[in-house]
Amino acid sequence: MVGKGLGAWLLLPLQLVCLVAKALVGALLPSKLRDLSGDSVLITGGGRGIGRYLAREFAKRGARKVILWGRTEKCLKETTEEIRAMGTECHYFICDVGNREEVYQQAKAVREKVGDITILVNNAAVVHGKSLMESDDDALLKSQHINTLGQFWTTKAFLPRMLELQKGHIVCLNSVLALSAIPGVIDYCTSKASSFAFMESLTLGLLDCPGVNATTVLPFHTSTEMFQGMRIRFPNLFPPLKPETVARRTVEAVRQNQAFLLLPWTMHILIILKSILPQAALEEIHKFSGSYTCMNTFKGRT
Ligand SMILES: NC(=O)c1ccc[n+]([C@@H]2O[C@H](COP(=O)([O-])OP(=O)(O)OC[C@H]3O[C@@H](n4cnc5c(N)ncnc54)[C@H](OP(=O)(O)O)[C@@H]3O)[C@@H](O)[C@H]2O)c1
């Protein structure tokens, strides 16, 4: 019995070395990509911003159906027409993901009108853009309802059928701010950190569910309307990502079944520094890079 336990302890480091080597080789060699031709993809916040680019990218990569959720009909309609013109079946539904009843109701409507969803992309989010004391309570609640709890409801609505079919993927457009928060957007950072914990827990919980997986994408600042007005101290050193790049890398990560993706890769350095440097040193980095004050000119996007 003791020998068996000891064997397992000795085996673990070997297994870890093999898995790290496999991941390194996998990152260098072209890997087999998931065929999307049997997939119906639902994107929350799919009418504009990164969501719109995701819709284009999924359609371009051969998804069978694309379904868009959002609150603003005009941009949902425009994106739907664009995706249809690409030759992909596309539908939109008005749905506020922060409203639980509406999510369950619209999920039912999607199943009746379009059929099963096999890829759910939780992309919708808002940012209030004020400090804690300047924010009114309802605005603080709103970002938690949309950015975090919204994912509880959408996932609860679509995951059970994915588990039955043994085919599914839950995707979360998170943010690097989930792992390294800044002042001035306290509501957003809190909601993204909590959404990251949700995805970590979900990803591990899906380990024994064949055919169903999860991907969390953590991008750096991206040039959409979301953070318009934010002041960057070194824009040439830290240029914003393009939304099309975020969309392309997200779809690639889904097709490669990659669990977590930090964009750009240099953000790994920030995360490593965060875990080893003393707080005073981190504060100097924040002051120097301007992330300490970059939100002073920012008005929020709700
Ligand atoms: N832009 C960045 O710098 C950046 C960086 C890292 C991560 N991200 C993440 O990437 C995702 C997309 O951001 P983005 O840059 O595309 O932002 P965006 O341009 O402001 O778009 C936000 C999207 O979310 C939708 N949305 C907001 N509230 C909603 C609600 N209650 N119900 C349904 N849909 C809702 C909006 O559509 P309606 O207004 O029509 O509802 C819109 O389609 C977000 O999760 C964001 O946190 C963005």
The ligand as an SDF file (V2000), in Angstrom:
LIG
                    3D

 48 52  0  0  0  0  0  0  0  0999 V2000
  -11.6890   46.4070  -25.3170 N   0  0  0  0  0  0  0  0  0  0  0  0
  -10.7610   46.0040  -24.4740 C   0  0  0  0  0  0  0  0  0  0  0  0
   -9.7620   46.7100  -24.2120 O   0  0  0  0  0  0  0  0  0  0  0  0
  -10.8630   44.6500  -23.8190 C   0  0  0  0  0  0  0  0  0  0  0  0
   -9.7050   44.1220  -23.2080 C   0  0  0  0  0  0  0  0  0  0  0  0
   -9.7910   42.8860  -22.5970 C   0  0  0  0  0  0  0  0  0  0  0  0
  -10.9770   42.2010  -22.5860 C   0  0  0  0  0  0  0  0  0  0  0  0
  -12.0830   42.7230  -23.1760 N   0  0  0  0  0  0  0  0  0  0  0  0
  -13.3250   41.9650  -23.1010 C   0  0  0  0  0  0  0  0  0  0  0  0
  -13.7790   41.6190  -24.3940 O   0  0  0  0  0  0  0  0  0  0  0  0
  -15.2120   41.5530  -24.3970 C   0  0  0  0  0  0  0  0  0  0  0  0
  -15.7650   42.4170  -25.5070 C   0  0  0  0  0  0  0  0  0  0  0  0
  -15.3850   43.7690  -25.2670 O   0  0  0  0  0  0  0  0  0  0  0  0
  -15.4000   44.8930  -26.4000 P   0  0  0  0  0  0  0  0  0  0  0  0
  -14.0890   45.5440  -26.3610 O   0  0  0  0  0  0  0  0  0  0  0  0
  -15.9130   44.3470  -27.6490 O   0  0  0  0  0  0  0  0  0  0  0  0
  -16.4630   45.8950  -25.7500 O   0  0  0  0  0  0  0  0  0  0  0  0
  -17.5870   46.8100  -26.4610 P   0  0  0  0  0  0  0  0  0  0  0  0
  -17.0770   47.2790  -27.7730 O   0  0  0  0  0  0  0  0  0  0  0  0
  -17.9940   47.8070  -25.4460 O   0  0  0  0  0  0  0  0  0  0  0  0
  -18.7680   45.7710  -26.6980 O   0  0  0  0  0  0  0  0  0  0  0  0
  -19.4320   45.1890  -25.6090 C   0  0  0  0  0  0  0  0  0  0  0  0
  -20.4370   44.1910  -26.1580 C   0  0  0  0  0  0  0  0  0  0  0  0
  -21.1780   43.6520  -25.0620 O   0  0  0  0  0  0  0  0  0  0  0  0
  -22.5690   43.7990  -25.3270 C   0  0  0  0  0  0  0  0  0  0  0  0
  -23.3070   43.9450  -24.0630 N   0  0  0  0  0  0  0  0  0  0  0  0
  -23.0670   44.8190  -23.0710 C   0  0  0  0  0  0  0  0  0  0  0  0
  -23.9530   44.6430  -22.0810 N   0  0  0  0  0  0  0  0  0  0  0  0
  -24.7590   43.6210  -22.4570 C   0  0  0  0  0  0  0  0  0  0  0  0
  -25.8570   42.9750  -21.8560 C   0  0  0  0  0  0  0  0  0  0  0  0
  -26.3340   43.3480  -20.6660 N   0  0  0  0  0  0  0  0  0  0  0  0
  -26.4440   41.9470  -22.5160 N   0  0  0  0  0  0  0  0  0  0  0  0
  -25.9990   41.5750  -23.7330 C   0  0  0  0  0  0  0  0  0  0  0  0
  -24.9640   42.1430  -24.3570 N   0  0  0  0  0  0  0  0  0  0  0  0
  -24.3540   43.1790  -23.7270 C   0  0  0  0  0  0  0  0  0  0  0  0
  -22.6600   45.0290  -26.2250 C   0  0  0  0  0  0  0  0  0  0  0  0
  -23.8120   45.0030  -27.0320 O   0  0  0  0  0  0  0  0  0  0  0  0
  -25.1350   45.9060  -26.7140 P   0  0  0  0  0  0  0  0  0  0  0  0
  -24.6530   47.2470  -26.3200 O   0  0  0  0  0  0  0  0  0  0  0  0
  -25.8960   45.8240  -27.9790 O   0  0  0  0  0  0  0  0  0  0  0  0
  -25.8160   45.1840  -25.6180 O   0  0  0  0  0  0  0  0  0  0  0  0
  -21.4340   44.8430  -27.1000 C   0  0  0  0  0  0  0  0  0  0  0  0
  -21.7240   43.9780  -28.1610 O   0  0  0  0  0  0  0  0  0  0  0  0
  -15.6700   41.9940  -23.0200 C   0  0  0  0  0  0  0  0  0  0  0  0
  -15.8990   40.8800  -22.2120 O   0  0  0  0  0  0  0  0  0  0  0  0
  -14.4640   42.7580  -22.4930 C   0  0  0  0  0  0  0  0  0  0  0  0
  -14.4170   42.7620  -21.0960 O   0  0  0  0  0  0  0  0  0  0  0  0
  -12.0540   43.9360  -23.8090 C   0  0  0  0  0  0  0  0  0  0  0  0
  1  2  1  0
  2  3  2  0
  2  4  1  0
  4  5  1  0
  4 48  2  0
  5  6  2  0
  6  7  1  0
  7  8  2  0
  8  9  1  0
  8 48  1  0
  9 10  1  0
  9 46  1  0
 10 11  1  0
 11 12  1  0
 11 44  1  0
 12 13  1  0
 13 14  1  0
 14 15  2  0
 14 16  1  0
 14 17  1  0
 17 18  1  0
 18 19  2  0
 18 20  1  0
 18 21  1  0
 21 22  1  0
 22 23  1  0
 23 24  1  0
 23 42  1  0
 24 25  1  0
 25 26  1  0
 25 36  1  0
 26 27  1  0
 26 35  1  0
 27 28  2  0
 28 29  1  0
 29 30  1  0
 29 35  2  0
 30 31  1  0
 30 32  2  0
 32 33  1  0
 33 34  2  0
 34 35  1  0
 36 37  1  0
 36 42  1  0
 37 38  1  0
 38 39  2  0
 38 40  1  0
 38 41  1  0
 42 43  1  0
 44 45  1  0
 44 46  1  0
 46 47  1  0
M  CHG  2   8   1  16  -1
M  END
$$$$
